[in-house]
Amino acid sequence: MTTVGTIESLWRYPVKSMSGEQRNKVFLGFAGIYGDRCYAFRNSAARKGAPYLTASVQQHMLRYRPQFRYPERAAEPPNLVEAMSIEPGITYANGDSSDLIVDVITPSGTIVSIDDPRLVQMLGEGIGVQNLLSLVRSDRALTDCRPVSLISMQTVRQCEAEMEIPLDKRRFRANMYVNLSASTGFAEDGFVGRKLRIGSQVVVAILERDPRCKIISLDPDTGEHNPDILRKVVKTHDNLAGVYCAVLVEGSIADGDSITLLD
């Protein structure tokens, strides 16, 4: 086993394609980070295989800031301690839906409940009447691909150097930003097909590199579009940056936790 880095920061996104929240500790389950993407807005005009409204269509979604109404209850599964005491290893239940109620701070500063009809109206502004929106809630993260995404800060900084502009790491919308011992970017690509232990308990399998879309070209604070960012990643790195993971052993992880290569 070899230590290859540490956790730089942890993020979850309560509402798909809205602003994320940084957490210093999270519970990482088979379905991903607890509380991650538990809400989304189904879009009637989207592809059947990817049926949700995203910032690729409504750029200003990134300016909406969701927050859990009861942050302490949304931090981890409510039966975590009890489940961990049961052998050989119970899959922890998700919390009651009331634990994961979200309020959303709109770009104007108004706070609305996630199920407020006004929020649907706001999100539909400027994208055409064919985009009929409806709220979806799930006990499993409504991710596009794999449960967890990871990118190294070395990769972010290399992309920044190649583009010759400041690059906010939040553009990559990862769950885990990590500092790797490798001095150059894209070292995480070498973990594909291998396993990592994070902290003392969690084990993830690195499944594949992360194909990128328009969202990395959107400023995470303003939604402003800079198409040169995606073009550069397409040209220089085959449109891939970061990796996707599957969780093999559940548990809690925190900022600064070590990352160990298991095989």
N, C-alpha and C positions, 0 to 999 in steps of 0.2 A: 504494500500500500504506500502511496506517495501523496503527500499534501501538495495540492496544486494551486491553492488560493483561499480566499475568504469572501464572505458575503459583504458587499459594499452597501446595498440597500435592498429593501423588500417592498413590493408594491402590489396592491390589488385594485380592481376597477369594479365598483359595485354595480354600475350600469354600463353595459357594453357600449364602447365608443365615446363615453363621456370621460371627464377628467378622472385621474386615478388618485389614490391616497397612499402616502408612504407610511409603513408600519415598521416599528423596530423589532416586532416579533409576530409570527403568523403560525397558524396550524396548517400543515401541508398534508392533505389527504389524497386518496386515490383520484378524486375528481378535481384536484388542484387546491389552491389556497382557499381556506374557508372565507366565504363572503365575496369571492371574486366572481364578477359577471353573473350575479344571481338575478339580474333584471336585464331585459332587452326590449326593443320595440320592433315587432314584426312589421315588415313593409310589404304590402301587396305587390309592389312593382319589382321587388328583388328576385334574384334567381332562387329556384326552389331549393337548391343545395345550400344556399347561404341567404336565408330569408329575412335577415334583420337589417334595420336601418343602421348605417355606420357613417362615420365622418367622411368617408369617400364620397358620399352623396350629400350629406348635410354637414358641411365643414364646421359649422358653429357648434356642433355637439360637443366638441372639445372644450368649449367655454362654459359648459354646464358642469357644476361641481356637486356630485352626490355625496351625501353624508348619512351614516347610519343614525337613526333617531336614538338608539340605545347602544352606544359604542362598546360598552363593557360586555353586553350580552352578545354582540356581534363579533367579539374577538376570537372565540373558539367554540367548538361544540359544547353544549351545556352538560353532556354526560361524559366528558373527556376523562376525568379522573376515574370514574366508576368503570368505564369501558377498558381503560388501560390495566385495570386490576384483574381482568378476566382472561384466562388463558384459553387458546394459544395466541389470541390477538383479535379482539373484536373490531369490526369495521365501525367506526364511530358514526352515530346518527347525526344528521344535520339538525340544526336548531328549529324550533317552532317558527313559523312564518312571522309571528309577531316580534321575534328577536331581531329579524333582519329587515325591518321596515326602513325605507330610505326616504329622506327628504332631499330635494334638489335646489341648489342655489342657481338661479338663472343668470344669464349675462347682465341683466338689469339689476340684479341684487334681490329680486323677489324669491322667497322660499315657498316652494310648493311640494306637496306630497307626491311620491312617485306615481300614484294612481289618480292624480288630479287631472281631469279632462283638459284643463288649460295647457298642461305640459305637452300633450299630443298636438294641440293646435300650434304651440310655439315651434315644436320640432318640424312641423309640416310646412312652415312658412318658407316660401321661395323655392320649393323643390317639386312643385307640380301636383295637380289634383289626383294624378294616377297613383301617387304614393299614399295609400291608406294605411294608417299606423294603428297598432294595437299593442298594449302592454303584455309582456310575457314574464312570468316569474318561474324560476326553476330551483330545485334543491341541488342541482349539479351545474357547474359553471357552463355558461353558454358561450364557450370558446369556439373559434372557427376550426381549429385543428386539434392540437394536443392540449392536455390539461395545464401545462406549465411552460413558460418561456424563460430563457436565460440568455444574457449577453454580457460579455466582459467589458469593463471600462476601457481596456486596451483597444478593443474593437471600435468603441465609440470614438476614442481619441484618434485612432488611425483614420476613420472616416472623416473626422473633423479636419485633420491635416490634409487629406487628399482633396477636400472641397474648399479649403482655405477660407472657411467661415466658422464662426462659433456654432457649435452644434449641441443643443440641449439633449441630454440623454433620454429625456421623457418622450422624444419623438419615436423611440423604438418600442415603447409600451411593454417593456418586459416585466415579468413578475420578480425575477431575480437579476440584479446587477451585481457582478462579481469582480473582484480584483484577482487576477491570475498571476502566478509567478513568472510566466512568460512575458518578455518585454515588448513583444509585438502583438498586434491585433490578430483576431480570428484564430487564436490558439484553441478556442472551444470547439472548433470544427474537428479537431483531432480526437474529441471525446465521443463522437458519433459511434454507436454500437458498443459503448462501454458504460460502466456504472460508476456513480459518484456517491460517496457518503457526505451528507451535509450535517454538521454538528455531530452529536453523539448517536443519533438514531436514524434519521431519515436517509433513505437510499432512493436515488432516481436513476433511471436508464435514459441515456441520451439517444434519441431516436433518429433525428434528422436535422439538417440545417433549416433555417427559417426563411422562407421566401417572403419578400417584402412587397408592399403595395403603396398606394398614394399617401397613406396616413403618415409615413415618415417625412413626407414633404410638407406637412401641415404644422405650423407653429402651435405648440401645445397650449399656449395662453391666448392667442388671438385667432387661431384657425387660418391665418394667412398662408397661402399656397406658394411654395417655391419648388417648381417641378425639377429644377436642376439637381436637387438632393436625390430623388429617386433615380433620375437618369444616371447619376454618377455611380450609385450602387449597382445598377443594372450593368453598366459598362465595365466597371472595375471588378465587381465581385459576383457576377452572374445573378444579380438581384437577390443575393443571400447575405444575411447578417444575423448572427446569433443562432441559437439552437432550440429545439423543442424537447421536452422531457416527459416521461411517464413516471409516476410515483410507484415504487415497489414496496417501500416500508414507510408508513405514516408517522407523523410526529410533529413537534414544534421546532422551528428554527428561528434564529435571531441575527441581527446585525453582528458582524464580526466572526460568526461561526466559521470554522475551518471547512474546507472542501478537500476531500480525499479521493483519489483515483483508486478504485478497488480492483480493477483488472486491466 
